[in-house]
């Protein structure tokens, strides 16, 4: 006769909770979606990393190193949209960058020439980076 063995799974449950996403990050511009495991300025399992903005963060799926992470995105500092963006002193969505391209360095302008993201804002609503 076989006996049932009960094993407490506390470590396994903690590990599963560690990998369970809190939600799904979705770009409002291109509809890219990715599960995020943390949101804030302090990525999990890091000692000395503090981000300058509240960000959607996921564990780097390309490495087994627990200290590696990817920043999926954050809100634009100009319009507050949650879009594909870049970080240059602050977070800027690509439409806001395009609308204020003159305020960015030449290297960023050259990189954005390759992307050509159309602006969603009507021409009657100019914006400025300050």
Protein Blocks (a to p, Z undefined) as FASTA:
>chain_A
ZZdddddfklmmmmmmmmpcfbdcddfklopacddfbecjbdghiaklccfbdcdddddf
kbcbfkbccdfbdcdfklopacddddehiacdfklmmmmmmmpcfklmmmmmmnopadfb
dfklccddZZ
